[in-house]
């Protein structure tokens, strides 16, 4: 290669290197309409406030028969009671051949759901219900938190017995108290009366529940007793001890596991009803203030408290996005995450997720339209992926302000967990981050 040729090659190489230093992202951009350009943006400007409100929904069909009383320094006093009908677990073939020796009320405790101090004993009172549980009672309490009217007069009802339960850590799982002779004889005679025409189990049950309304099991004397013990899942029952000429046997009454809204295939009359679990709370000695915006929000299970969430600028965000988006194009919401910082949680189960719920307030009564549990819990934040709701909000006609938003413990009857949320105004902590492309 001669000198002249080398000069020409170096000249073209230098031109090529210079052209590589130019940015090529804008090549041809002037030839595209604005609507074809994609821009990804993130918005976290929505102002979020929290307030504590009473939980008016029991959601108690998962587990019933929660019983006991405890005290928490943050959440104050909580107690649980229940009312239930009792049914025969089996039948004695010849009632006339047996006599009643004695009868006991039994209370079995479960190890599955236990909340509180397991080292403290407590006493429970058992009453005969003045009225029977109805489907309407179950439905009204389950859906609206409305207690049956007869509950207010339970203290004047017949007290069957008081049963003492030692500290929960002991080895005994079932506790018993002997029933008064007169009460036991009267109850047994009612069962015998039901067998005169037909001794089939369902037939006797259908008659017996008309003669005996069931039992109400509660804390001692149906009141707060300032006992810092446990609220625990339990199972009540009554056992009759019978003796014949040459043998002995038992007859047991126990609750039905059938929910009020599910008919047994073998029982079109739906006489077998689940119990109703009642929860009461006393926040008078705590810092909890209901229905007031605060830097602290309290979320508690067992029909305690939940947090109301307010998004002050969510509707403004939707309008702003529409205003800045060309009329012939749409936006795509890539993600939407709600971050709620945690101040404190109890020790029963720190990894229990919380529930984020959205209600349409234009419906009467308001209608649950969206629900999701937290996806991440790192002891400092609950994170909720509410992507699908934001899509519904953006594309729908209902304004953001016509929805209500809440944070609650899922399945309140099953979980008694408690959380304190940080309602700080720091947007770096309490925030809704929406990422979208237009």
C-alpha positions as CSV (number, residue, x, y, z in Angstrom):
1,X,0.0,0.0,0.0
2,X,1.6,3.4,-1.1
3,X,1.5,6.6,0.9
4,X,-1.4,8.0,-1.1
5,X,-3.6,5.0,-0.5
6,X,-2.8,5.0,3.3
7,X,-3.9,8.7,3.6
8,X,-7.3,7.9,1.9
9,X,-7.9,4.9,4.3
10,X,-7.1,7.0,7.4
11,X,-9.4,9.8,6.2
12,X,-12.4,7.4,5.9
13,X,-11.6,5.7,9.3
14,X,-11.6,9.1,11.0
15,X,-15.0,10.0,9.5
16,X,-16.4,6.7,10.7
17,X,-15.2,7.2,14.3
18,X,-16.6,10.7,14.4
19,X,-20.0,9.5,13.3
20,X,-20.0,6.9,16.1
21,X,-19.8,9.6,18.7
22,X,-23.2,11.0,17.7
23,X,-26.4,10.0,19.6
24,X,-28.7,7.9,17.4
25,X,-31.8,7.9,19.7
26,X,-33.3,10.9,17.8
27,X,-32.9,9.6,14.4
28,X,-36.2,9.8,12.6
29,X,-38.0,11.1,15.7
30,X,-39.3,14.1,13.9
31,X,-41.1,11.9,11.5
32,X,-43.3,10.2,14.3
33,X,-46.5,11.8,15.7
34,X,-46.5,12.6,19.4
35,X,-49.1,9.9,20.2
36,X,-46.6,7.2,19.1
37,X,-44.0,8.3,21.7
38,X,-43.8,6.2,25.0
39,X,-43.0,7.9,28.3
40,X,-42.7,6.1,31.6
41,X,-43.5,8.1,34.7
42,X,-43.8,7.4,38.4
43,X,-46.2,9.4,40.7
44,X,-46.1,9.3,44.5
45,X,-47.6,12.7,45.2
46,X,-50.9,11.4,46.6
47,X,-51.4,12.6,50.1
48,X,-52.4,9.7,52.4
49,X,-54.0,10.0,55.9
50,X,-55.0,7.3,58.4
51,X,-57.6,7.2,61.1
52,X,-58.7,4.4,63.5
53,X,-62.4,3.3,63.2
54,X,-64.4,0.5,64.9
55,X,-64.6,-2.8,62.9
56,X,-68.2,-3.4,62.2
57,X,-67.7,-6.7,60.2
58,X,-67.2,-9.9,62.1
59,X,-66.3,-12.3,59.2
60,X,-66.8,-15.1,61.7
61,X,-67.6,-18.1,59.6
62,X,-64.0,-19.4,59.5
63,X,-63.7,-20.3,63.2
64,X,-66.1,-19.8,66.0
65,X,-66.1,-20.6,69.8
66,X,-63.4,-18.1,70.7
67,X,-63.6,-17.6,74.5
68,X,-61.7,-15.6,77.1
69,X,-60.3,-12.3,78.2
70,X,-57.0,-10.5,78.0
71,X,-55.4,-7.1,78.3
72,X,-52.9,-5.4,76.2
73,X,-51.0,-2.2,77.1
74,X,-51.8,-0.6,73.7
75,X,-55.2,-2.1,72.8
76,X,-56.8,-2.3,76.3
77,X,-59.3,-5.0,77.2
78,X,-60.8,-7.6,74.9
79,X,-63.2,-10.4,75.7
80,X,-64.9,-13.1,73.6
81,X,-68.1,-15.1,74.3
82,X,-70.3,-17.3,72.2
83,X,-73.9,-18.6,71.9
84,X,-74.6,-22.0,70.5
85,X,-77.3,-24.6,70.2
86,X,-76.5,-28.2,71.3
87,X,-77.3,-31.4,69.4
88,X,-77.1,-35.1,70.3
89,X,-74.0,-36.8,69.0
90,X,-75.5,-40.2,69.2
91,X,-78.7,-41.9,70.5
92,X,-79.4,-44.4,73.3
93,X,-81.5,-47.2,71.9
94,X,-83.6,-47.7,75.1
95,X,-84.0,-44.6,77.2
96,X,-86.5,-46.3,79.5
97,X,-83.8,-48.9,80.5
98,X,-81.4,-46.2,81.8
99,X,-81.5,-43.7,84.6
100,X,-79.5,-40.5,85.0
101,X,-76.6,-40.7,87.4
102,X,-75.1,-37.2,86.8
103,X,-74.3,-34.7,84.1
104,X,-71.3,-32.4,83.5
105,X,-70.6,-29.4,81.3
106,X,-67.3,-29.9,79.4
107,X,-65.0,-27.3,77.9
108,X,-62.2,-28.5,75.6
109,X,-59.5,-26.1,74.5
110,X,-57.6,-26.0,71.3
111,X,-54.0,-25.3,70.7
112,X,-54.5,-23.7,67.3
113,X,-55.8,-20.2,68.1
114,X,-54.4,-18.8,71.4
115,X,-53.9,-15.1,72.2
116,X,-52.7,-13.7,75.5
117,X,-51.0,-14.7,78.6
118,X,-51.0,-18.5,78.8
119,X,-49.9,-18.6,82.5
120,X,-53.0,-17.0,84.0
121,X,-56.1,-18.9,85.0
122,X,-59.7,-17.7,84.4
123,X,-63.3,-18.6,85.1
124,X,-66.1,-18.8,82.6
125,X,-69.9,-18.6,83.2
126,X,-72.4,-20.7,81.3
127,X,-76.0,-19.5,80.9
128,X,-79.1,-21.1,79.3
129,X,-80.1,-18.9,76.4
130,X,-83.5,-17.1,76.9
131,X,-84.2,-17.4,73.1
132,X,-82.9,-19.7,70.4
133,X,-80.5,-18.6,67.7
134,X,-82.2,-17.9,64.4
135,X,-80.8,-17.6,60.8
136,X,-81.6,-13.9,61.0
137,X,-79.5,-13.6,64.2
138,X,-76.6,-15.1,62.5
139,X,-77.0,-13.1,59.3
140,X,-77.4,-9.8,61.0
141,X,-74.4,-10.2,63.2
142,X,-72.2,-11.7,60.5
143,X,-73.0,-9.0,57.9
144,X,-73.8,-6.0,60.0
145,X,-72.3,-6.6,63.5
146,X,-75.8,-6.3,65.0
147,X,-76.2,-8.4,68.2
148,X,-79.4,-10.2,69.0
149,X,-81.8,-8.3,71.3
150,X,-81.9,-11.2,73.8
151,X,-78.2,-10.8,74.6
152,X,-78.8,-7.7,76.7
153,X,-80.9,-9.7,79.2
154,X,-78.5,-12.7,79.4
155,X,-77.5,-11.9,83.0
156,X,-81.0,-12.5,84.2
157,X,-81.1,-15.9,82.4
158,X,-80.5,-19.2,84.2
159,X,-76.8,-19.7,85.0
160,X,-75.9,-23.3,84.4
161,X,-72.5,-23.2,86.1
162,X,-69.2,-21.4,86.5
163,X,-66.2,-23.4,85.2
164,X,-62.7,-22.7,86.3
165,X,-59.9,-23.2,83.8
166,X,-56.3,-23.3,85.1
167,X,-53.4,-21.7,83.3
168,X,-53.4,-22.6,79.6
169,X,-50.0,-24.3,79.8
170,X,-51.2,-27.1,81.9
171,X,-51.5,-30.6,80.4
172,X,-55.2,-31.0,80.8
173,X,-57.1,-30.2,77.6
174,X,-60.7,-30.6,78.7
175,X,-62.3,-29.2,81.9
176,X,-65.6,-30.2,83.5
177,X,-68.0,-28.9,86.1
178,X,-70.9,-31.0,87.5
179,X,-74.4,-29.7,86.7
180,X,-76.9,-29.1,89.5
181,X,-79.1,-32.2,90.0
182,X,-82.4,-30.5,89.2
183,X,-81.1,-28.8,86.1
184,X,-79.5,-32.1,84.8
185,X,-82.7,-34.0,85.5
186,X,-84.9,-31.4,83.7
187,X,-82.7,-31.3,80.6
188,X,-82.5,-35.1,80.4
189,X,-86.3,-35.4,80.7
190,X,-86.7,-33.0,77.7
191,X,-84.5,-35.3,75.6
192,X,-86.6,-38.3,76.7
193,X,-89.8,-36.6,75.8
194,X,-88.5,-36.1,72.2
195,X,-88.0,-39.8,71.7
196,X,-91.5,-41.0,72.5
197,X,-92.6,-40.9,68.8
198,X,-89.3,-41.4,66.9
199,X,-85.8,-42.1,68.1
200,X,-84.0,-41.0,64.9
201,X,-81.2,-38.5,65.6
202,X,-82.5,-35.8,63.3
203,X,-86.1,-36.1,64.5
204,X,-85.1,-35.8,68.2
205,X,-82.8,-32.9,67.5
206,X,-85.5,-31.0,65.7
207,X,-87.8,-31.4,68.7
208,X,-85.1,-30.8,71.3
209,X,-84.0,-27.4,70.0
210,X,-87.6,-26.2,70.6
211,X,-87.4,-27.3,74.2
212,X,-83.8,-26.1,75.0
213,X,-82.5,-22.9,73.4
214,X,-78.9,-23.6,73.9
215,X,-76.0,-22.1,75.9
216,X,-74.2,-18.9,76.2
217,X,-70.5,-19.2,77.3
218,X,-68.8,-16.1,78.4
219,X,-66.3,-14.5,80.9
220,X,-67.2,-14.7,84.5
221,X,-70.6,-13.1,85.1
222,X,-70.7,-11.9,81.5
223,X,-68.4,-8.9,82.2
224,X,-64.8,-7.6,82.1
225,X,-63.0,-9.0,85.1
226,X,-59.6,-7.3,84.5
227,X,-58.0,-10.7,83.8
228,X,-55.0,-10.7,81.6
229,X,-55.3,-14.3,80.4
230,X,-56.0,-15.9,77.0
231,X,-58.6,-15.8,74.3
232,X,-58.7,-19.3,73.0
233,X,-60.6,-21.5,70.6
234,X,-62.7,-23.9,72.6
235,X,-65.5,-26.5,72.2
236,X,-68.3,-26.8,74.7
237,X,-70.6,-29.8,75.4
238,X,-72.8,-31.5,78.0
239,X,-72.3,-35.2,78.9
240,X,-75.0,-37.3,80.7
241,X,-73.8,-40.4,82.6
242,X,-76.5,-43.1,82.5
243,X,-76.7,-46.5,84.1
244,X,-78.9,-49.5,83.2
245,X,-79.4,-52.8,84.9
246,X,-76.1,-54.3,83.7
247,X,-74.3,-51.5,81.9
248,X,-73.5,-47.8,81.8
249,X,-73.3,-45.4,78.9
250,X,-73.1,-41.7,78.1
251,X,-75.1,-39.3,76.1
252,X,-73.4,-36.2,74.7
253,X,-74.7,-32.8,73.5
254,X,-72.3,-30.7,71.4
255,X,-72.5,-27.9,68.8
256,X,-73.0,-28.5,65.1
257,X,-70.1,-27.5,62.8
258,X,-72.5,-26.4,60.2
259,X,-72.4,-22.7,59.2
260,X,-75.8,-20.9,59.3
261,X,-75.8,-20.3,55.5
262,X,-75.0,-23.8,54.3
263,X,-77.9,-26.4,54.3
264,X,-77.0,-30.0,55.2
265,X,-77.9,-32.3,52.3
266,X,-79.6,-34.5,54.8
267,X,-81.4,-31.7,56.5
268,X,-83.5,-29.4,54.3
269,X,-85.0,-27.8,57.4
270,X,-81.6,-26.3,58.2
271,X,-82.1,-26.9,62.0
272,X,-78.3,-27.3,62.5
273,X,-76.9,-23.8,63.0
274,X,-73.4,-22.6,63.8
275,X,-72.7,-20.6,66.9
276,X,-72.3,-16.8,67.1
277,X,-69.1,-15.4,68.4
278,X,-69.3,-12.1,70.2
279,X,-66.3,-9.8,70.8
280,X,-66.2,-6.8,73.1
281,X,-63.4,-4.2,73.6
282,X,-62.7,-1.5,76.2
283,X,-60.3,1.2,74.9
284,X,-60.9,3.7,77.8
285,X,-57.4,3.2,79.3
286,X,-55.6,3.5,75.9
287,X,-54.5,6.2,73.5
288,X,-56.8,4.9,70.9
289,X,-59.1,7.6,69.5
290,X,-61.8,6.6,67.0
291,X,-62.7,8.5,63.9
292,X,-59.9,11.1,64.1
293,X,-57.0,11.5,61.7
294,X,-53.8,10.7,63.5
295,X,-50.1,9.9,63.1
296,X,-51.0,6.5,64.5
297,X,-53.6,4.0,63.4
298,X,-54.6,0.9,65.2
299,X,-55.6,-2.4,63.5
300,X,-56.9,-5.2,65.7
301,X,-58.6,-8.6,65.1
302,X,-61.6,-10.0,66.9
303,X,-63.9,-7.3,65.6
304,X,-61.7,-4.6,67.2
305,X,-60.4,-1.7,65.1
306,X,-59.4,-1.1,61.6
307,X,-57.7,1.8,59.7
308,X,-59.5,4.1,57.3
309,X,-57.3,5.2,54.5
310,X,-57.8,8.5,52.7
311,X,-56.2,9.4,49.4
312,X,-56.6,13.1,49.1
313,X,-55.1,13.6,45.6
314,X,-56.0,10.4,43.9
315,X,-58.8,12.0,41.8
316,X,-56.5,14.9,41.0
317,X,-53.9,12.4,39.7
318,X,-56.4,10.7,37.4
319,X,-57.5,14.1,35.9
320,X,-53.9,15.3,35.5
321,X,-52.9,12.2,33.7
322,X,-55.9,12.5,31.3
323,X,-55.2,16.2,30.8
324,X,-51.5,15.5,29.8
325,X,-52.3,12.5,27.6
326,X,-53.3,13.1,23.9
327,X,-56.9,12.4,23.2
328,X,-56.2,9.7,20.7
329,X,-54.0,7.7,23.1
330,X,-54.3,5.9,26.5
331,X,-52.0,5.2,29.4
332,X,-50.9,1.9,30.6
333,X,-50.6,1.5,34.4
334,X,-47.5,-0.7,35.0
335,X,-47.7,-1.0,38.8
336,X,-49.3,0.6,41.8
337,X,-48.0,-0.1,45.3
338,X,-49.2,1.2,48.7
339,X,-46.6,1.4,51.4
340,X,-47.7,1.5,55.1
341,X,-45.0,1.8,57.7
342,X,-45.3,-0.3,60.9
343,X,-44.8,1.2,64.3
344,X,-45.5,-1.9,66.4
345,X,-47.0,-5.4,66.1
346,X,-47.8,-8.1,68.6
347,X,-45.8,-11.3,69.1
348,X,-48.6,-13.8,68.2
349,X,-47.7,-13.8,64.5
350,X,-45.6,-11.0,63.1
351,X,-45.9,-12.2,59.6
352,X,-49.7,-12.2,59.4
353,X,-50.7,-10.2,56.3
354,X,-53.2,-7.3,56.5
355,X,-56.1,-6.8,54.2
356,X,-56.6,-3.7,52.0
357,X,-60.3,-3.3,51.0
358,X,-62.1,-0.9,48.7
359,X,-65.9,-0.2,49.0
360,X,-68.1,1.6,46.5
361,X,-69.9,4.2,48.6
362,X,-72.4,4.9,45.8
363,X,-74.1,1.6,46.6
364,X,-76.5,1.3,49.6
365,X,-75.3,-0.5,51.6
366,X,-71.7,0.1,50.4
367,X,-70.3,-2.7,48.3
368,X,-66.9,-4.4,48.6
369,X,-65.4,-4.3,45.1
370,X,-61.8,-5.0,45.8
371,X,-59.7,-6.8,48.4
372,X,-56.0,-7.9,48.6
373,X,-53.5,-8.9,51.2
374,X,-50.1,-7.4,51.7
375,X,-47.5,-8.9,49.5
376,X,-44.4,-8.0,51.5
377,X,-43.8,-7.6,55.2
378,X,-40.3,-6.7,56.3
379,X,-41.1,-5.7,59.9
380,X,-41.0,-2.0,58.8
381,X,-43.6,-1.8,56.0
382,X,-46.7,-3.5,54.7
383,X,-46.7,-3.3,50.9
384,X,-50.0,-3.8,49.0
385,X,-50.1,-4.4,45.2
386,X,-53.2,-2.5,44.2
387,X,-52.5,-2.5,40.5
388,X,-55.8,-4.0,39.3
389,X,-57.8,-1.5,41.4
390,X,-55.9,1.5,39.9
391,X,-56.8,0.1,36.4
392,X,-60.4,-0.1,37.4
393,X,-60.3,3.4,38.9
394,X,-58.6,5.0,35.8
395,X,-60.9,3.3,33.3
396,X,-64.2,3.5,35.3
397,X,-66.7,6.3,35.8
398,X,-66.7,6.3,39.6
399,X,-64.6,9.0,41.1
400,X,-61.8,8.1,43.6
401,X,-63.6,10.1,46.3
402,X,-66.7,7.9,46.0
403,X,-64.7,4.9,47.2
404,X,-63.8,4.2,50.8
405,X,-60.6,2.4,51.7
406,X,-59.6,0.4,54.8
407,X,-56.9,-1.8,56.3
408,X,-58.1,-4.7,58.5
409,X,-56.9,-8.1,59.9
410,X,-58.2,-10.9,57.7
411,X,-60.8,-13.3,59.1
412,X,-61.2,-11.5,62.4
413,X,-62.6,-14.5,64.2
414,X,-59.6,-16.7,63.5
415,X,-56.9,-14.1,64.2
416,X,-56.6,-11.8,67.1
417,X,-53.4,-10.1,65.9
418,X,-52.8,-6.4,66.6
419,X,-50.8,-3.8,64.6
420,X,-50.0,-0.1,65.0
421,X,-49.4,1.7,61.7
422,X,-47.4,4.9,61.3
423,X,-49.5,7.6,59.9
424,X,-46.6,9.9,59.3
425,X,-46.8,12.6,56.8
426,X,-43.3,11.7,55.4
427,X,-44.0,10.9,51.7
428,X,-40.9,8.7,51.6
429,X,-42.6,6.3,54.1
430,X,-46.4,6.5,53.8
431,X,-46.9,6.5,50.0
432,X,-48.7,5.2,47.0
433,X,-46.3,4.8,44.0
434,X,-48.0,4.6,40.6
435,X,-45.9,3.8,37.6
436,X,-47.5,4.3,34.2
437,X,-46.6,4.6,30.5
438,X,-48.2,7.0,28.0
